[in-house]
Amino acid sequence: MKRFLMFAVSCTAMVALALPALAQTPKGGKAPAPAGKAGEGKQGSVKEKTFDFEGDVVEAQFLRPDQGVAEVVRLDEGPSLIKDRTDFVDEILKSAEDL
């Protein structure tokens, strides 16, 4: 049983690793044309669009803060007078009794 389980897991891993390779297009070839919608007479006719960015001017400025970096020296803080409450069981029971 253990051998069968290891065989099944290894076969599943090999198939999972091979699936991305099957989805790639062949080198030098075009991607297969998508099938047309149901009811269309022409299948496989794909119009190619080309975008030309030759005449566009792209300008940018380096964005950085206008002011310098300020360093802060923190002094050792004493013990806080504010304590976080961690036990609210009494309040929960009181609100449950009110319902």
Secondary structure, DSSP 4 states (H G I P E B T S, - for coil): -HHHHHHHHHHHHHHHHHHHHHHSPPTTSPPPPPPPPTT-S--S---------TT----------SSPPPP--PPPP---S-------HHHHHHHHHH-
